[in-house]
């Protein structure tokens, strides 16, 4: 099974210049916790609700002044729609991420989440394994 078969296709993206406040509003509106951040139409990073809480709110910064590019995680891992779902699950586990942007030629075309893996019933063992590894404390 390929990533393109189970990924979410309607992805809300942000531009690097978008104020954090606007990105947070989009997250709330769409009920999501992570947004791919693009520059010139190409994936540049990821911004999560946790990033907003820790890198903006907890710092006492102004969410109307800071941009997505200021606080996004720029070390991103992505896959293509042709990527094997099993390999994507293993990558998520190894890198301890719950979501992977799906890109073609650097442009975001979808998003793969643990929930997408869980809904693909025949991937139960890969999903469970990925979830356990993501939650594992690698520091100790």
Steps between C-alpha positions, in 0.01 A plus 500: 500500500623848410483821709289669230221247560442594865638854547281802567486699177342827614796646685495842663839664441649827619754734350821578692387865523159418653457638855484224763160635612354431153650151489352424844160621377523265201593210730195573714269540200609170345550305824864421427819518705765529230543705185763466228675833446595591144726754335449565132261205485762256633502331841722694741395366841223388731317699764314320776276616781783397732743727312257789548462426871873461573668735250247782507255500791738369769761754387252785536535584130238677292320247277394781268863599442682164491461307176467131426856513364629641829389204713450206261704183519720506194646151534213326328457150371267440210399215272358474149155362413677199346681420826403170663265550796695244704825686438329832584379349831854383576635847418242660731604261777873553447469880491229508771253707297123464486453665161690503171448750221463329164680684220549485126779718361522681835129597499263372768235271351383326817559416863544157657413463867490218752121524469524428126710194577254386766206527257682270255392190692750263349782719632410445865837354606699775321280769656533353848874463462541856369287641782701315766832619357377860465395502864821332621737714704819490290692709757525220755 
